[in-house]
Amino acid sequence: MKKWKLNYALCSTFDGPVTKHSFSLRCFPKEMILQKVENLNIDVEPCSGFSRGRDSFQNLLVTGCIENAHEIFQVHVSADVAKGAGDEPDSRESYRLGMYKTPTSMTKCGVGLNSFYEKIEKRTAEDDWTRAAQIMDMIYRSFHYVSGSTGFYTSAEEAWHQGCGVCQDYTHIFMALCRKEKMIVRYVAGAIPGEGQTHAWAQVWQNGFWRGFDPTHNRITDEDYLCFAFGREAGDCFLNRGIYLGSAGTDQKVLVKMEEIQNDE
């Protein structure tokens, strides 16, 4: 296993006072069979307290409400994470994973993606993982990364139409094409080594295991990928979300830092 020091920092500033600010957070490394979390610390300011629970996908969910007027909202998360290589076990029967087979509004193929699908190499592989790798490679060679070119609510079809996007778009397009072939595939929000923003990729289930596919980088995921949240699409994996009372605008900055912890041996 590789060991990582993870820091996640969110700072939202408002151009006027806001009140009754309700928030929900999923910006935490997820405890899994191949991912062990230690020394998890969550700091929210200004906040007198918050609740921990689980959403319907068993992601850690922190919620709270700031009643008093404030003009800044900050979250800092730190943790030590040990991550193993390989495929994540999941012994559930396939019929219990049906929610990950059905296209969503963000992962539905339209005219453009259906046309692309008809032109790509036809399936010859018997197993889903081999076919998923083929689809990932074809997307990588046909789509381009352009930071800031899409928004959170851009669908796979919309991103494909403009020919460029970010990691969320690569992942939604990959999922849309995999679901055309009835694969069980889920969205993953998380982090990769370095300093910057969060990252997104997908996992495909086969015979009791999930294998990660990162279409943005055209690679199978490994111990360099830390998972925060799973879902049917990005909309299930909001890492931070909130509503508040007031007319103030807001500016939000997120910084993620993931550094390997070197063994003393």
N, C-alpha and C positions, 0 to 999 in steps of 0.2 A: 504493500500500500504506500501511496504517496501521502505526505502530510502537508496541509496548507493552512496558512493564516489568512483569514478572510475579513475584510472590512467593507462595510456598505454605509455610505453616508448620503442622506437626502436633506436638502435645505429648500424649503418653499418660503418665499418672501411675498408679502402682500403690500400693495400700494395704499393701504388704508386698513383700519381695524376690522376684524371679522370675529364673529361669535358662533357659538353652537357648532363647532367644527367637528364633525364626525369623520373618523378615518378607519381604514382597514389596510392591513399590511401583510404581505406574503414574502417579504424580502429576506428570507432566512434559509440557510442550508437545510435540506430535508434529511431526516434520519431514515436510512435505508439499509438493506443487507450489505451492500458494498460501499456505503457512505455513512461513516460514524461521526457524530457531531459532539464536541466537547467544549466546555467553557463558553456557551452561548450567552451573550450579553445583549440586551435590548434596551436602548435609552431613547425615550421620546420626550421632547420638550416643546412647549410647556405642557405638562400633563401630570395630573395627580394620581393617575393609575390607568391601567388598561386590562383587558381580558384576553386570555389565550384560549383558543378552541381549534376546531378542525372544520374545513369546508367539506363539500360533498365528494371531493377528490382526495380527501385525507391530507391536504396541505395544511401546515401550521398557519393559523389565521389570528392575527392580533387586531383587536378593535378597541376603540375608545372614543370619547367625546370631550372636547375642550369648550366649556361653557363660556368662560370669560374672554373679553376682547384681547386680541393679540395680532401682531403683524409679522410674525415669523414662526415657522413650524419646522422642527428638525428631528431627524431620526438617525441614530447611529447603531449599527449592528456589528458585532465582532464575534468570531468563533474560530476554533481550531477544528479542522476537518480532515479525517483520514479517508482517502478514496482508493478503492481497489479497481483494478482493471477487469474487464470481462463483461458479460451480459448479466443484467439484474434479474434475479429469479422472481417469478410471479406465478404461483401454482393455480390461480383461478382458471376455471373452465372458460373456453373461448366465448360461450354464449353470455357470460357475465361481463364481457368486455365490449359488448355490442355498441355501446355509446361511442366508442372510438372508431367505429367503422362507418358511421353515418356522416355525410358531408354537413357542414354548418354554413352559416351565411358567409363566414370568412374563408371557408375552404371549399366552396362550391365551384366547379368548373363551368365557365361560360363558353361563348363562341370561340374565343381566342385559345383557351387552354384545351378545349375539345379538339380544335384544329391541330394544335401541337401534338396532342396525344395520338391522333391518327397518323401523324407523320413519323413518329419515333419508332425505333426498333421494336418489333413485336416480341412479346414474352416467349422465351424459350426455357428459362430457369424454372425448376420445379418448386424451389423454396422461395419464400417471400423476401428473405434477407438479400439473396443474390439479386433478385429483381429490383429491390429497393435501391441497392447500390448502383444499378444501371440507370434507374430513373434519376438518382442524385447526380450522376455524372452528366447526364444529358441536360439537366437544368443548369448545372455549373457552366457548361459550354454555351448556353443560350441566353443567360440572364446576367445582368451586370449589377455590381454593388455601387450605389451612389448614396452617400450619407445624406439624410434629411430629405430625400426625394419622395417619401411617402409618410403617412401618418398612422397613428395607432389603429384607426378604423378602416384603413385601406384593405380591401379584400384581395385574395389571391388573383382573381380575374383582373381586377383593376391594376394591380402591380404588373402583371404579365403584359397587359395592354401597353403600358408605358415602357416596358423593357428593362426596368431597373428598380431597385429597392434596397432594403436592408435585411438583416438576419430574420426578422419576423416574416417578411415577404417570401424569402427563400423557403422558409419552413412551411408556410401556408401553401405555397405552390407545390412543394414536395408532398405534403399531406393530401392535397386535392388529387394529385395524380395517383398516389398510392391507394387512396380510397376508391378510385375508379376500378381498381383491381381487387376490391373487397379486403384489403389489408386492414389489420388492426393497428392503428397508428395514433400516437398522442403527442401533443405539444409539450415542450419542456422550456421553462424559463430558468436561467441560472447564470453562472459566471465561468470565465476561462482566465488563465494566467495573465497577469499584467495589471495595468491601471487604466480605467476608462469606464465604459458603460456595461450593463448586463448583456447577456447573449441569449440566443434562442436556437433550438434545434429540435429534432423529433426522435421518437423511439418507436420501433416496429416490434410487435409481439409475435413470437413464433415458438410453439412447443414449450410453453412455460417460462419463457425468458423475453426480456426487452433488450433490444440492441439499439444503441444510439447512432443517428445519422445526422451529420452537420453539413447540410447542402451549401451553406455559405462558404465553407472551406473545402468541400468535397472530400470529407474524411469520416471514418468511423470514430465515434467518441471513445475516450479512454479515461484514465485516472486524472487527466488534466481538465475534466469537466465536472463542475459542482452543480447539482440540481437544487433548485429552490421550490418549484411548483410544477405540477402536471395539469393537463386539461385537454378538452376537445379542440381548443384553439386558444389564441392569445387572450381572448376575452375571459377565459376561465382562470387566467394566471396573472391578473393585475397585481403587480408587486407593491404598488401604493395607490390608494384611491381615497378621495375624500369629497365631502360636500360641506358647505358652510353658509352662514347667514351674513349677508353683506354684499355690497356692490363692488368691492375691491378686485382689481386684477391680480394675477399671481405670476411669479417667475419661479421655475423649479430647476434645481440642479442636482444631479446624481453622480456620485463617484464611487466606483467599485475598485478595490485593490485586492489582488489575490497573489500571495507570495508563497513559494514552497519553503517549508520548514526543513532544514537540513538535519539529518541524523547526526548525533555526536560520535557515532561509531566510525 
